[in-house]
Amino acid sequence: MRRVGYDGSGGSTMTVKRVPTPAGDLAWLVTDYDQVKSLLADRRLGRSHPDPANAPRFTDSAILGKPNQGTMEEEYEAHAWMRRSLAPSFSARHMESMRPRVRQLVDGLLDELVKQDQPANFHEAVAFPLPVLVICELLGVPFEDRARFREWSEAASLINDEQKSLAGLGQLFAYMGQLVERRKAEPGDDVISRLIESSSAGQEEKIAQLSAGLLFAGHETTVAAIDRGVMLLSLNPGQWDSLRKDPSGISDAVEEILRLPAPTKAQVNEAGLPRYALADLDVDGVHIPAGDLVMLGIEQANHDEERFPEPAVFARRESNPHLTFGFGPRFCVGAPLARVELTEVFLALTTRFDTFELAVGIDELSPREDQLVGGVMDLPVRWKVRAETGRQLLT
């Protein structure tokens, strides 16, 4: 019997089907948890294409919108170089060593937040600056340049304006290229300097492109996740009360925040992580020819009822093997850092405040529907400061 996936409205859908992409081209959408997990690690899927100019488009964004240039072998080599180069800087051990600094940054941002009149914009006060501060320190990017690369990142992430997206990505690449040259002359204790030191001459452009990708992914996705967590806990006060009484459940709550989509979405989208078939393959009885676009439905897989009972419910789960960070050789290199940041944010919120909630209804928020990563424009919140924090109990 063919298994079914979740369609976001309580119904079921075939696990492999032909659907239009956000750009309007056709692709195969895979939604079953086991199939998505298997395909995430399948070397027959990748980002390259034998005829990039005529390949199906995912979006009109310069990021993930079209296939990469180059052959399958070149893609594997580039990916292996990236993983090898970043492994020391992004290891779980190294990210754990950054926890005290992340905690310090969170506390400082919340100190400033509580000085503001209520309601205050949590998105601008905490959710955006925290990941930016962390990734800037990690990479060696000046924090004072954040307004510039924020503008370029948002332009690059546009899914419906190819020219603006290309221009934003180009400016981001150019900025990182200049920074690489500065780090060559004046190295520091940062990822870019270490990449330069460990690479052979002539790889500056490669390092700049990798660094631009890290800067983009290192803040955009985590900003959206922090905002999403505040929304979910505000809509689930029982979970908030449970965490406030027993902060040991924070890690489980973070995994659930990572699994669930933003509550601003009406339903799980009929889209997914774009990959191109590098060879003919059969998925759940469906033949997919080489060159076709395949969308791996991460959100749909994370709602698979067989893997996650009552998938739409925010709950403390004994097992939460979500696929938000991927699986296999392409598992997100920044996952340990994101988990540290999210854990510290929600630990601080639940130990520092008696109440912390949205100041408006979900339907009053403005989703960033034109952005690849999604998220919201603003997040008005209100709070009641706890008389005594429970943080000392956890240190």
N, C-alpha and C positions, 0 to 999 in steps of 0.2 A: 504493500500500500504506500502510495506517495504521501510523504508528510506535508504538512502545511505550515506556513509562517503567519506572523501577525501583521495585519494591515492597518493597525492604529484605530480602528473603529469597532472592534469586537468581532469582526468577521475573519474569514480565512482566505488565503490566496495561494496559487500554485507557487512552488518553491523556485521555479525558473520560468521567467516569462519575458516577452519582448515588450519594451516600454520606451517612450521617448525620454531622452535626457533633458535636463534643464535648458540645453541649447537647442533642442528640437530634433536632434538626430536619434536614430534607433540604437538601443543597446539591450543586452541581456541583464536582467535584474535577478540576482540570486539572494534568497531570503532565509533559507533554512540554516540553523546554527551550525550543524555539523558540516554542511557543504561550504558555508562561508569560511569556517575555520580551516578546512582542508585547502581551499583555494587560496587563502592568504599565504600559505606556505608552498604553493605549487609554482615551480619554476617555469611552467608553461604560460604563466600570466606575468605581464610586466608593464613598463611605461613606454617602451619603444614600439615602433611600427615600421613595416617595410615601405610604406607610402604615406609619410606623415601629412603631406598636403591634402590628401583625400581621405584621411582617417575620420571616423565619426568623432564629433566634438562632445565633450562632457558639459562644459559651460563656455562662456566667452571670456573667462578669466585666463590671465597668463599663467596662473598657477593651477596645474592639473586639468586645465581646459582642453589641451591637445596633447598628443604623444610627444615624448622627447625625441630629439634627433639622435641618430646613431643606431648601431646594431644591438642585438640581444647580448652578444659577448661583451660589447663595450659597456652596456648597462650593468651587467654582472660585475665587471671589473671596477666600475665607478662606485657601485654600492659596497663592494668589499673594501675598497680604499676608505670610504666614508666611515664604515663601522670600525675598521681597524684604527683609524686616526682619532675617533672620538671615544673609543672604549675607555681609556684611562680617565678622561675628564668627566664622563657621564656615568660612571659605574655607580651602582647602588651604594657602595661604601663611601665614595667621594660625595655623593649627594647627601648621605646621612651626616657627613662631617659638616655640611653647610646648614644643618638644621638650626643651631644656635643663632646664626646670622639671620636666617629667614624669620625666626621667632622674634628677634630684635626689630626687624623691619615691620613685621605685622603689628607689634605692640606700639611702635612709633606712629604708624598710620592710624591705628585706632585711638591713640591719644589725641591726635589732631581731629579725628572724626567727632569725638564726643564734645569737642569745643564748639562745634557748629550748632546752629539752630536746627530743630527738628521740624519737618523731615529733612534729611540730608541725602545727597546723591552718593550712595555706596559705590556705584560703578566708577565714578571719578575719584572718590576719596581713597578707596582700598583696592577694588578688583582690578583696575587698570594699572595703577602705579606699582603694586607689589611684584607681579611677574616681570614688569619692565625693569625695576630696580635689580631684581635677582639676575635676569639674563644679561643685563648690562654689566654687572660686576663679574659674572662668569666669563663673558666673552671679551671684556675689555672695551666696551662701547661707552662713550661718555653719556651719562644720564641726561645731561643738559640738552642733548640732541633729540630727546624723546619726541618732541612735537613734530620734528621733521620726519623721523622714520615712522611715526604713527600715521602721518598723512600719506606717506608712500605705501605703507603696508595696507591701509584701507583702500587706496586706489588699486593696488595690485590684486586685492582680494575681491574686487567687483566681479560679479558673475554675468553681468549684462552689458558691459562696455569694454570691448577688447582693446580699443586704443588707449583709454585711460588706464586700464590694467597693465598693458605693456609699458606705458610711460612710468607708472609707479614702480613697477618691478625694475625697470632700467635705472631709475634714480636710486633705488635701494642698492642695486648691484654697484653702481658707480660710487656711492658713499662707502660701501664696504671695501671696494678696491682702494680708495684713498686711505682708509683706516689700516688696511693690510700694509701699505707702503709705510705708514707711520710706525706701525709695530715692527717692521723690519729694521727701521732706524733706531727705535727705542722700545725694545721688547719689555714686556711686563709679566706678571704672574697671572696669565689669563689664557683662555682657550685659543684665541687667534695667534698669540705669540708661540704657543706650543705647537700649533699646526705648522707655522712657518719653520720652526726649529726642526720638526720631524720630517719635513718634506724636502724634496730635491728642488734645485733651482728651476725656475720657469713655471712653477705651479701656483703663482700668485692669483691668477684669475680663477682657478679651481677653488682655492681657499676662500676667495671673496664670495663666490657663489654659494659655497657651503655655509659660510658665516651668515650670509643674507638669509638663507633658509632657516638657520638656527634662530636668528633674531626674530623672524616672522613667526615661526611655529612656537618659539619659546615664550611668547607673550600672548598672541592672539587666542590660541586654544585654551590656555589656562585662565585668561580673563573671562571667557565665556563660561567655563566650568565653575568658577567662583560665584559669578552672578547666578548661575543655574542652581547652585547649592543653596544660596540664600532664598531663592524663590521656592524651592522644594521644601525646605524646612519651615518656611513661613506658611505654606499650604498644609503642612503636616505637623501641627503643634504637639501632637503626642510624641513624635520622634524628637522634637526639640526638647521637650520636658525630660524624656528618657536620657538624652545625652547630657543635659544640664546636671542631672542627678548622678550619672555614671559616665564620665568622659572616656572610659575605656572602650566605648563603642564607636569612637570617632573614626577609626580606620574602616570599620564596616560601613559607616555612613558615607564616607568618601567614595568607596567602591560603588555604592548605590547611586550617588550623585554622578559618577562617571558613566554608569550604565544607562541611566534614564535620559530621555531628550528633555529639552527645555519645556516647561508647562505652557509657554506662550504659543507652542505649535499645536494646531488643531489636530494633527495626526502625524504618524511617522511618514516621512516623505517616501515617494517611490523613486528613490535614488540611492546611491551608495558610493563606496570608494572605487574610483575608476581604474580599471586595468585593461590591457589589450591582450587578446589571445595570441601568443607567439607560435602556437601550433594548433591543429585541430584538437578539440577535446569534447568529451561527452559528460554532461552534468545532469544527474538524476533523469537519465533517459533522453535528454535534449542534446542534439549535436550543435556545437558552436564552432564555426569555421575560423581558421587563423585570420587575424586581422580585425575580427569583430570586437566591439567594446563590451566589456563585462563590468557591471557595477555590483560590487560586493556589499550587500545590505547589512552593514554593521548594526544600525539601529534596529532593523527588523530581527536580526539574529539575537540581539540583546533583549528582544521581547518574545523569544521562542518559549511557548508555554511548557514544553517538555523539559526545558533547561531551567526556566525561571517561573515557578508557579505564581499565578496572579501577577503577570509581568508589569502591569501598569501601576501596581501598588509600590509605594516607597516603604521598604521594610528592611529590618536587620536580618540578613540572610546567612545561613550557615555556609553556603557555597555561592560564590558570585564570580564565575569564570567569564565575565563579560569580554567582549572583543574590541572594546573602545581603543585600545592601544595596538590592535592588530594581533598577529600570531606568527611564530616562526622566524625566519631570518630577517624579515622586515619589521619585527616588533619595534615599536617606537623607542628610539634611543633616549628620549626625554621623559619617559614614564616615571622613573624614580624621582626626578626633580619635581614633576607635577604633583606626585603623591605627597612629597614633603611640603610643598607650598599649600596644597589643599588641606592637609592634616593640621598644619599650624594655624591656618585661618579659622577653621571651624572649631578647633580646640580653644583658641582665644575667644571666639564669639560665645561659645557655650559656657565657658568658665568666667567670663567677664560681665555678661549681661543676664539679667533675669528674663527679659524679653527682647527679642530682636526680630523685627518683621517688616514686611512690605507696608508702605504707607498708602498704597493705591491698589486697586484690583489688578489682577493679571491682565485683563482685557484693556487696561489703561496704559500698559507698557508699550513701547515702540520697538518691535523686533527689527534687527538689521537684516531684512530679507534679501538685500542685494549683495550681501557679503558671503563669501565662501564658508567662513567659520560660523556665521550666524551671530547669536548673542542679542543684546539689547542696547539701545542708545543710552538710557539712564535707568537707575534703580533707586527710587526714593524709598528710604527706610526710616523707621522710628525705633526707639529702644528705651529700656529702663536698665540703668547700670546696677549691677549686683553689689550689695553692700560689702561682700568679701569675695575675692576671686578664689577659685579652687585650684589654680594653677600650681601652687606650692605642693599640693598633694601628688602631683604627677612628676615632680622633679627630684 
